[in-house]
Amino acid sequence: MWVVTIDGPAGAGKSTVARRLAERLGWQLLDTGAMYRAVAYAGIRAEIDLEDESAWGDLVLRLIVELPPGRVVLDGEDVTAVIRSVEVTRSTRHAADSPSVRKRLVDCQRAFAKDVRNVVTEGRDQGTIVFPDAFRKFFLTATDEERARRRHDEFTARGETIAYDSVLSDLKDRDARDEARAIAPMRPAPDAKVIDSTGIDLDVLVASIEADVRHALLETTGRVAH
């Protein structure tokens, strides 16, 4: 089993980089952020108290989240688009802070990697908690302003109206919570390569990471990724 982890805060480019890297390597993408978003959406839809840990524990045991290529499926329903809304984005922190949700999804993420074998996974704790023995680890960062601009552009492209300053404030609040979280706080793994993506074309960044992974594979196994 070969795993490449790409962690970092929201808007750092990790989702785009992970998706394009997986495509270039011919590996499977594990979008863990989408998994937490799907659970958050399920919580909103079920009208649970998002601050109630027992409610999250009961809910997550009944959910089935699947990640077919390019899609997110919750209990048989394609929720790929709806989980990217502002409401779900703001509510995902409650799912991510739940020990019950985190334990269930970590188990699912490890099972996914074991099943498909070659994985590029992105999130906030992939290199530190979920896959501490991953083959290669990367942690993407960017300035607050750059990350907010990227996220604001995503909302605008989907037709959602939200002020840039509100997006920036949300990102800063999320960073503070993720870094201070008692369970799986967001931080680079000691053996991760930290990359500041500010002002870097993401295609250039993907090519650089791809070259790194292919070189490491060749050194380790004597073969290239395919």
N, C-alpha and C positions, 0 to 999 in steps of 0.2 A: 504494500500500500504506500503510495506517494502522496503527500499532502503539502501544499504551499498555502501559507496563511497570509492574509492581507488585513491588518487591523488598522484602526484609526477612528477619529471623530467624524461626525456627520459633515458631509460636504468636502471631505479631503480628497475625494475621487476614487475611493476604494471599490465602490460597486462597479463603476465603469471599467476601472483597471482590471478587476478580478474577472469580469465577464469577457473582456477582450483577450486577456491572458489565457483563459480557459479555451477560448475559441482557437487561438494560435497554437496551443499545445495539443489540442484535441482531447482535453480532459473535461470532467464534469464540473460545473459550477455549483457551489453550495452557498446560497445567499441567506445567511442566518438573520440578517436584518429583516428580510421579508417574512421569515418565520415568526419573529416577535411581532411584527406588524399584523400578521394574520391572526395571532392570538389576541392582540389588542382589539382588532376589529370584531372578533367573536365576543369579547367582553362588552364592547359597546352595544352590539346587536342584542346580546342577552340582557342588557341593562343591569349588569351586576354593579356593585359598589367597587369602583376601581381601586379603592384604598383597602379593600378587605382581602387579606391573604387567603383565608379559608374559601372565599368565593372563587378566587383564581385557582386554588388547588382542586376544587370540585370541577371547575370548567375545563381545565387543561387536560384532565384525564379522559374527557369525552371527545376531544378534538383529534382530527386527522389532518395534518398539514403535509401536502405533497409538493414537490418541486420538479415537475416535468420541465424539460428545456424551455426556457423563456417564459414560464408561467408559474403562478402560485395558486394552488388549489386547496380550499378549505372545505372539508367534509363534502367533497365532490363538486363544489362550486368554484368557478374561476374567479378569483378575487384580485387578480394581478393589478388592475387599474385602481380599484376602490381603496386598497390599502395604502396608496400613496397620497391620500387626501391630507389636508391640514389637520383635520380632526383626529385622524388615526395617528399621524405623525406626533401630535402633542400627547396622545394617550399611550403611546408605545412605552414610555418610561415606566408606567405602572406595571405593565407585563414584564418588562426587563428587570424591575426591582423585586419581583416575586420569586422567592426561593423555590416554590413549587413549579412555577413555569420554567425557571432556569434549569432546574434539575431534569425536567421532562425533555426540554429541547436539547440540552447537552447530550442526553442519551440518544435522541433522534439523530443529532448531527454526527455522532461517532458511528452510529449504525449505518448512516448514509455513506460515509467514507469507506467503511469496511465493505459495503456492498458493491460500490462502483470502482473502488481501488485507487484511481488517479483523480485527485480533487484539488481544485483551487477554491479556497473558502475565504469569505470575508466577514468581518464583524468587529467586535470590540475586545473579545477575550479568546480568540481562536488560538493564538500562539502562546498564551499564558495558561489558560485553563483547559480548553477543549482538546487541543492537540499540542501538548507541551513538547512532544518529540517529533514535531513536523520537520520535514526535509529542509524546507526553506521558509523563512519568516520575514515579513516586511511590515513596517508600520508607517502609514502615510499621514502627513500633517499638511497644514496650509494655514495662512493667516486667517484670523476670524473673519475679516472683511471678504477675503476670497471665497471662503467656504459659504458665507451668507449669500454672496452674489450667485454662486452656483445653485444653491438650494432655492433661492428666489426665482431664478430663471426656470427651474424645474416646475415650480408651482404655476408660474405664468404660462409656460408652454401647455399646461393642462387646463388652462382657462380659470385657474383659481386666483382670486384677488387677495393679496396680503402685502402689507407694507414691508419694505426691505428692513427697516429698523426693528420690526417685530420679529422677522426671521433671525436677525443678528442676535437679538435678546434671547430668543428661544435656544439658539445654538450655544450661547454662553452658559445659560442655565443648565442645559443638558450636559455640557462638558463638566461643569462643577459637580453635578449629581453622579455622572459616570465615574469620575475620578475618585469620589469620596465613598462610592458604594462599598458596603461591607463585603458583599459577595461578588467576586470577579470584577474588581475595579478596572477601569480602562487605563492601561499603561503598556508601553512597549515591552515585549519579552526581552530578557537580557541578551539573547542571541539574535534578536531581530535587527534588520537593516532599516534604519529610520530615514525616510525620504521626505523632504519638504517639496510638495507639488505646486507651490505658489508660482504662477507664471509659466509653468512647464506644460507644453502641449501633451495631452494625455496619450496620444499615439506614440510620441517619443518616449514617454515614461514606460508605457507597456513594452515597447521594444527593448528598453534597457533591462527591465525585470525579466523579460523572456530570455534575453541573452545570459543573464545571471543564472537562471534556472537550468537552461540547457547546458551551460558550462559545468555546473555542479553535477548534473546527471551524468554527463560524459566522464567527469573525474571519478565519480562514485561507482558507476556501473559499466563504463566503457561503451555505453550506447546513448543515443539521443532520444528525446521524447518523440512520441508519435501517436 
